[in-house]
């Protein structure tokens, strides 16, 4: 079944750009909130949760702005997931924009999973 693209925006008003980027743009930062552990071999990131492991390839990196991965299972497709920092020009507030793909029946569950992950990010970083 074909996956559909969706975006979720999380307002992180009290966030520091450096703290947020270190949390989403580094293996150590990702291991604090996104998964239990991250190992990196060149552009291959292996994320672990309990006894489960999943590999993603780093396909785009814009320092202090965005990071895009493609799960190994989605190789040779246009599917990816991206974490992008958006700064509001007027207020300077930060928004974390998640772009992901899911099968239509699984979109709602994946959004709930992202919500849980972002709550963990907020808890771990205080943002």
N, C-alpha and C positions, 0 to 999 in steps of 0.2 A: 504494500500500500504506500502511496506517495505521502511524504511528510509535508507539513505546512509550517511556514515560518511564523514566529511570533516574537514580540518584543515586550519586555517588562521594564518599567522604570521605578527605581528606588531613590527617593529623596534622602540625601545624606547631608543635611544642612550643616552639622557641626564637624564634618570631616575635613581633615587636612589632606591635600593632594598627595603629599609624600606618603602618609600613612596608608591612604587608600591604594595608591599605586603599588606600594610594597606588599599589600595584601592580595592584590589580584595579578601582579606582574612578576612575582618571584615564586620559585618552587617552595621556599620556606613559608612565605605568606599564604600560598594556596593550601599548604598542609595544615595551617592553623584553623581554617574554616571550611574549605571546600571538600577536603578528604582527610583521611587519617594519616596519609603519607604520600610523598611525591618523590619519584626518582626521575632523573633526567639523563638521557643519552643523546647528545646533539639536539635535534628538534623533536625527539620522542619523549613524551612525558608519560610515565606510568603512575596512575592514581590508584591508591588502595583504600578500601573501606572494609574493616574487619578482615575477612579472608578473601574478599573479592578484589580483583585487580582489573583495571581497564586502561588501555593505551590510547593516547590522543597525540596528534602531531601538531606542533606549533606551525601555523601557516601564515600568521601575520603578527607583527609586533610593532606598535607605535609607542615608544617610551612615554610614560606619563599620560597616556591617552587610551590605548586599547590593546587587547590581546585576543587573538582568534585561534581556536583549536578545531581540529577535525578528528572525531573518534575514528579509531582504526576500522570499525565496522562500516563507517560511512565513506571510506576511501573510494575514490573514483566517482564521487557524487558531488553535488553542490552544497551538501549539508555541513554545517559547522555550528559551533557555539562561540559567542563573543562576549567579552566583558569590556564595556566602553565607559570612560569617565567623561561626563559632559558638565562643563562649568557654565552656570547662568551668568551672562554678561552683566546684568544689572546688579544682582545681589552677591555674586561670587559663590553662591551655594553650589554644591556638587550633586550630581545625579549619576547613579550607576545604571547604565542601560544594558540589559541582558538581551541578546538575540540568540534564539535557539530554534530548533526544528523538532517536530514530533508528529506522530501519526494523529489524525484528527481525534480519535477516541482517547488518546493519551495526553493531549495538550493540557487539560485541566490538572491532571496528576503531576505533570512536569512543572507547571506553574506553582503548585503547592510545594513541590520539592525545592524549587528555587527560593520560594518565600522562606522556607525553613533554613536553607543555607545562608541567606542574607541575614536572617535573625542571628545566626551563629557568627557571621562576620561582625555584626553590630556588637554583639556580646563580647567577642574576643578583642575588638579594637576600641570599644567605647564610643563608636560613632553612631 
